[in-house]
Amino acid sequence: MPSGLVALLDDVAGLTRLAAASLDDVGAAAAKAGTKAAGVVVDDTAVTPRYVTGLSPQRELPIIGKIALGSLRNKIVFLLPIAIGLSAWAPWAITPLLMLGGAYLCFEGAEKVIEALSGQHHDDTADIATDPAELERQKVSGAIRTDFILSAEIMAIALGEVSDTPLLTQAITLALVAVAITAGVYGVVALIVKADDVGLHLAKSTSSPLRAIGRGLVKGVPVLMRWLAVIGTAAMLWVGGGILLHGAETLGWRAPQHLVHHLAERVEHGAPALGAVLGWLLTATLSGVVGLAIGGAIAGLLHLFHRGEAAAH
């Protein structure tokens, strides 16, 4: 009896160690997958605050909460089962779908660059409702629709990083990425949206240091938003271009990725002190150039298509 109990305890201890190792694997995979999705995350953070502009300040945090719940539902209820299904029954489709998402990232980034250079902006959040409740419903609905596309890109990038792991590890990793990124993005968005209110409150303080901090927040938040938009655009282009280069290598066209890797290696060896940083910057820059070129080509083709459609009518 004691020997059987000892054997059972040994088995339990072994399973516990195995579970702990699996959790370590999941944590590492989630961190790696989340890092790869950085470009979409930054863009998501930059895009979301516009959905609360023009609404009552008292409704800003509730609206962000509704959008966050909708985002989590997008990832967990809809996209996670699709991702696991693809991994189980059509793993060959992961790379092409990931490249499709990368091309979309390049297109979105290139469009932002074109809009910045031309001064023309397409506003897809034009408000037609006069009732505040209906306007809020439209804003939340539009934000969740936009989030679905960004969430699909995040989940596809994350899946691409863990596609060679067991299905259970994939599912847990994607769920962790979904929760962590949603909490991170909308937590930061809430801080950004309310930072100017905090600044206004502090600016009325009787304390000179607090007043200075308040004025700094009021002036700094718009600057932060502009820079966040710029960084988001750059990140979309470099991540999208990197996805396309890596996907092309996976599908057999290795020359572009090998060229980028070779140039980065030369830079790293040429400047030992800052080699790793300079190599990363060169890789990101070249990936961004590829992303801008491909995204610009897609935007140009779509523009010609819409012009032809308009002429036909």
WOUR-V69861 format. One record per residue. RES is the residue in one letter. SS is DSSP state (H for helix, E for strand, - for the rest). OMEGA is omega in radians with two decimals (999 if undefined). NEAR is the number of other ideal C-beta (glycine too) atoms within 8 Angstrom. Layout:
# WOUR-V69861
res:RES ss:SS omega:OMEGA near:NEAR
res:RES ss:SS omega:OMEGA near:NEAR
This chain:
# WOUR-V69861
res:M ss:- omega:3.11 near:4
res:P ss:H omega:-3.12 near:5
res:S ss:H omega:3.09 near:6
res:G ss:H omega:3.13 near:7
res:L ss:H omega:3.12 near:8
res:V ss:H omega:3.12 near:8
res:A ss:H omega:3.13 near:8
res:L ss:H omega:3.12 near:8
res:L ss:H omega:3.08 near:8
res:D ss:H omega:3.13 near:8
res:D ss:H omega:3.13 near:8
res:V ss:H omega:3.13 near:8
res:A ss:H omega:3.11 near:8
res:G ss:H omega:3.11 near:8
res:L ss:H omega:3.12 near:8
res:T ss:H omega:3.12 near:8
res:R ss:H omega:3.13 near:8
res:L ss:H omega:3.12 near:8
res:A ss:H omega:3.13 near:8
res:A ss:H omega:3.10 near:8
res:A ss:H omega:3.13 near:8
res:S ss:H omega:3.12 near:9
res:L ss:H omega:3.07 near:8
res:D ss:H omega:3.12 near:8
res:D ss:H omega:-3.13 near:10
res:V ss:H omega:3.14 near:12
res:G ss:H omega:3.13 near:9
res:A ss:H omega:3.14 near:8
res:A ss:H omega:-3.14 near:13
res:A ss:H omega:3.12 near:13
res:A ss:H omega:-3.14 near:8
res:K ss:H omega:-3.13 near:10
res:A ss:H omega:3.13 near:16
res:G ss:H omega:3.11 near:13
res:T ss:H omega:-3.14 near:7
res:K ss:H omega:-3.12 near:11
res:A ss:- omega:-3.01 near:15
res:A ss:H omega:-3.10 near:10
res:G ss:H omega:3.14 near:14
res:V ss:H omega:-3.12 near:15
res:V ss:H omega:3.14 near:13
res:V ss:H omega:3.12 near:13
res:D ss:H omega:3.11 near:14
res:D ss:H omega:3.13 near:12
res:T ss:H omega:-3.13 near:13
res:A ss:H omega:-3.05 near:12
res:V ss:H omega:-2.94 near:10
res:T ss:H omega:-3.08 near:14
res:P ss:H omega:-3.11 near:11
res:R ss:H omega:-3.10 near:7
res:Y ss:H omega:3.08 near:12
res:V ss:H omega:3.10 near:12
res:T ss:- omega:3.12 near:6
res:G ss:- omega:3.14 near:5
res:L ss:- omega:-3.12 near:12
res:S ss:- omega:3.11 near:6
res:P ss:H omega:3.13 near:6
res:Q ss:H omega:-3.11 near:4
res:R ss:H omega:-3.05 near:10
res:E ss:H omega:-3.11 near:12
res:L ss:H omega:3.05 near:9
res:P ss:H omega:3.14 near:7
res:I ss:H omega:3.10 near:14
res:I ss:H omega:3.09 near:14
res:G ss:H omega:3.12 near:9
res:K ss:H omega:3.13 near:9
res:I ss:H omega:3.13 near:15
res:A ss:H omega:3.10 near:12
res:L ss:H omega:3.09 near:8
res:G ss:H omega:3.11 near:12
res:S ss:H omega:3.13 near:14
res:L ss:H omega:3.09 near:11
res:R ss:H omega:3.08 near:9
res:N ss:H omega:-3.03 near:14
res:K ss:H omega:-3.00 near:16
res:I ss:H omega:-3.01 near:11
res:V ss:H omega:-3.04 near:7
res:F ss:H omega:-2.95 near:10
res:L ss:H omega:-3.14 near:13
res:L ss:H omega:3.10 near:14
res:P ss:H omega:3.11 near:8
res:I ss:H omega:-3.13 near:8
res:A ss:H omega:-3.14 near:13
res:I ss:H omega:3.09 near:12
res:G ss:H omega:3.10 near:9
res:L ss:H omega:-3.11 near:13
res:S ss:H omega:-3.09 near:11
res:A ss:H omega:-2.96 near:7
res:W ss:H omega:3.14 near:5
res:A ss:- omega:-3.11 near:7
res:P ss:- omega:3.11 near:9
res:W ss:H omega:-3.09 near:6
res:A ss:H omega:-3.04 near:8
res:I ss:H omega:-3.11 near:14
res:T ss:H omega:3.08 near:11
res:P ss:H omega:3.12 near:10
res:L ss:H omega:3.09 near:10
res:L ss:H omega:3.10 near:14
res:M ss:H omega:3.08 near:12
res:L ss:H omega:3.07 near:8
res:G ss:H omega:3.09 near:13
res:G ss:H omega:3.10 near:16
res:A ss:H omega:3.11 near:13
res:Y ss:H omega:3.07 near:11
res:L ss:H omega:3.12 near:18
res:C ss:H omega:3.13 near:19
res:F ss:H omega:-3.14 near:12
res:E ss:H omega:3.13 near:12
res:G ss:H omega:3.14 near:16
res:A ss:H omega:3.10 near:16
res:E ss:H omega:3.11 near:10
res:K ss:H omega:3.10 near:11
res:V ss:H omega:3.14 near:12
res:I ss:H omega:3.13 near:10
res:E ss:H omega:3.14 near:11
res:A ss:H omega:-3.12 near:8
res:L ss:H omega:-3.09 near:6
res:S ss:H omega:-3.10 near:6
res:G ss:- omega:3.12 near:6
res:Q ss:- omega:-3.11 near:5
res:H ss:- omega:3.10 near:5
res:H ss:- omega:-3.12 near:5
res:D ss:- omega:-3.13 near:5
res:D ss:- omega:3.14 near:5
res:T ss:- omega:3.14 near:8
res:A ss:- omega:-3.04 near:5
res:D ss:- omega:-3.14 near:8
res:I ss:- omega:-3.10 near:4
res:A ss:- omega:3.07 near:8
res:T ss:- omega:3.11 near:4
res:D ss:- omega:-3.09 near:6
res:P ss:H omega:-3.13 near:7
res:A ss:H omega:3.13 near:6
res:E ss:H omega:3.10 near:9
res:L ss:H omega:3.10 near:13
res:E ss:H omega:3.13 near:11
res:R ss:H omega:3.12 near:9
res:Q ss:H omega:-3.13 near:11
res:K ss:H omega:-3.12 near:14
res:V ss:H omega:-3.14 near:13
res:S ss:H omega:3.12 near:8
res:G ss:H omega:3.14 near:11
res:A ss:H omega:-3.12 near:12
res:I ss:H omega:3.07 near:12
res:R ss:H omega:3.11 near:8
res:T ss:H omega:-3.14 near:9
res:D ss:H omega:-3.11 near:14
res:F ss:H omega:3.14 near:11
res:I ss:H omega:3.14 near:9
res:L ss:H omega:3.12 near:12
res:S ss:H omega:3.11 near:13
res:A ss:H omega:3.11 near:11
res:E ss:H omega:3.13 near:13
res:I ss:H omega:-3.11 near:16
res:M ss:H omega:3.11 near:15
res:A ss:H omega:3.11 near:13
res:I ss:H omega:3.14 near:16
res:A ss:H omega:3.12 near:16
res:L ss:H omega:3.12 near:16
res:G ss:H omega:-3.13 near:12
res:E ss:H omega:-3.06 near:10
res:V ss:H omega:-3.04 near:14
res:S ss:- omega:-3.13 near:10
res:D ss:- omega:3.12 near:3
res:T ss:- omega:3.11 near:9
res:P ss:- omega:-3.07 near:5
res:L ss:H omega:-3.14 near:8
res:L ss:H omega:3.09 near:6
res:T ss:H omega:3.10 near:13
res:Q ss:H omega:-3.09 near:15
res:A ss:H omega:-3.12 near:10
res:I ss:H omega:-3.14 near:9
res:T ss:H omega:-3.14 near:15
res:L ss:H omega:3.10 near:17
res:A ss:H omega:3.11 near:10
res:L ss:H omega:3.11 near:11
res:V ss:H omega:-3.13 near:15
res:A ss:H omega:-3.10 near:16
res:V ss:H omega:-3.07 near:10
res:A ss:H omega:-3.10 near:10
res:I ss:H omega:3.12 near:13
res:T ss:H omega:3.13 near:12
res:A ss:H omega:-3.12 near:9
res:G ss:H omega:-3.09 near:9
res:V ss:H omega:-3.02 near:14
res:Y ss:H omega:2.97 near:14
res:G ss:H omega:3.10 near:8
res:V ss:H omega:3.12 near:9
res:V ss:H omega:3.13 near:12
res:A ss:H omega:3.11 near:10
res:L ss:H omega:-3.13 near:8
res:I ss:H omega:-3.08 near:13
res:V ss:H omega:-3.09 near:12
res:K ss:H omega:-3.09 near:10
res:A ss:H omega:-3.14 near:10
res:D ss:H omega:3.07 near:10
res:D ss:H omega:3.08 near:8
res:V ss:H omega:3.12 near:10
res:G ss:H omega:3.11 near:16
res:L ss:H omega:3.13 near:10
res:H ss:H omega:-3.13 near:9
res:L ss:H omega:-3.12 near:12
res:A ss:H omega:3.13 near:10
res:K ss:- omega:-3.09 near:7
res:S ss:- omega:3.07 near:9
res:T ss:- omega:3.14 near:2
res:S ss:- omega:-3.12 near:6
res:S ss:H omega:3.11 near:5
res:P ss:H omega:3.13 near:6
res:L ss:H omega:3.09 near:9
res:R ss:H omega:3.13 near:12
res:A ss:H omega:3.10 near:8
res:I ss:H omega:3.14 near:10
res:G ss:H omega:3.12 near:16
res:R ss:H omega:3.11 near:10
res:G ss:H omega:3.11 near:9
res:L ss:H omega:-3.13 near:13
res:V ss:H omega:-3.14 near:11
res:K ss:H omega:-3.00 near:8
res:G ss:H omega:-3.08 near:9
res:V ss:H omega:3.10 near:12
res:P ss:H omega:3.10 near:7
res:V ss:H omega:3.10 near:8
res:L ss:H omega:-3.12 near:9
res:M ss:H omega:3.12 near:11
res:R ss:H omega:-3.14 near:8
res:W ss:H omega:3.10 near:8
res:L ss:H omega:3.10 near:12
res:A ss:H omega:3.13 near:10
res:V ss:H omega:-3.14 near:8
res:I ss:H omega:3.11 near:10
res:G ss:H omega:3.12 near:14
res:T ss:H omega:3.13 near:13
res:A ss:H omega:-3.13 near:10
res:A ss:H omega:3.10 near:13
res:M ss:H omega:-3.11 near:18
res:L ss:H omega:-3.09 near:19
res:W ss:H omega:3.12 near:14
res:V ss:H omega:3.13 near:18
res:G ss:H omega:3.10 near:19
res:G ss:H omega:3.11 near:18
res:G ss:H omega:3.10 near:13
res:I ss:H omega:-3.12 near:15
res:L ss:H omega:3.12 near:15
res:L ss:H omega:-3.14 near:13
res:H ss:H omega:3.12 near:9
res:G ss:H omega:3.11 near:13
res:A ss:H omega:3.10 near:12
res:E ss:H omega:-3.14 near:12
res:T ss:H omega:-3.11 near:7
res:L ss:- omega:3.03 near:8
res:G ss:- omega:3.11 near:5
res:W ss:- omega:-2.95 near:7
res:R ss:- omega:-2.98 near:8
res:A ss:H omega:-3.10 near:6
res:P ss:H omega:-3.13 near:11
res:Q ss:H omega:3.14 near:11
res:H ss:H omega:3.12 near:9
res:L ss:H omega:3.12 near:8
res:V ss:H omega:-3.13 near:13
res:H ss:H omega:-3.13 near:9
res:H ss:H omega:3.13 near:8
res:L ss:H omega:3.12 near:10
res:A ss:H omega:3.12 near:13
res:E ss:H omega:3.13 near:9
res:R ss:H omega:3.11 near:8
res:V ss:H omega:-3.13 near:12
res:E ss:H omega:-3.14 near:12
res:H ss:H omega:-3.10 near:7
res:G ss:H omega:-3.13 near:6
res:A ss:- omega:-3.03 near:8
res:P ss:- omega:-3.06 near:5
res:A ss:- omega:-3.10 near:4
res:L ss:- omega:-3.02 near:6
res:G ss:H omega:-3.08 near:12
res:A ss:H omega:-3.13 near:7
res:V ss:H omega:-3.13 near:7
res:L ss:H omega:3.09 near:11
res:G ss:H omega:3.10 near:12
res:W ss:H omega:-3.13 near:9
res:L ss:H omega:3.12 near:8
res:L ss:H omega:3.11 near:12
res:T ss:H omega:3.13 near:12
res:A ss:H omega:-3.13 near:10
res:T ss:H omega:-3.14 near:9
res:L ss:H omega:3.07 near:12
res:S ss:H omega:3.10 near:15
res:G ss:H omega:3.10 near:12
res:V ss:H omega:3.08 near:9
res:V ss:H omega:3.14 near:13
res:G ss:H omega:3.14 near:21
res:L ss:H omega:3.14 near:14
res:A ss:H omega:-3.12 near:8
res:I ss:H omega:3.11 near:14
res:G ss:H omega:3.10 near:18
res:G ss:H omega:3.10 near:11
res:A ss:H omega:3.11 near:8
res:I ss:H omega:3.13 near:12
res:A ss:H omega:3.12 near:12
res:G ss:H omega:3.12 near:8
res:L ss:H omega:3.11 near:8
res:L ss:H omega:3.12 near:9
res:H ss:H omega:3.11 near:8
res:L ss:H omega:3.13 near:8
res:F ss:H omega:-3.14 near:8
res:H ss:H omega:3.11 near:8
res:R ss:H omega:3.10 near:8
res:G ss:H omega:3.11 near:8
res:E ss:H omega:3.14 near:8
res:A ss:H omega:3.13 near:7
res:A ss:H omega:-3.14 near:6
res:A ss:H omega:-3.14 near:5
res:H ss:- omega:999 near:4
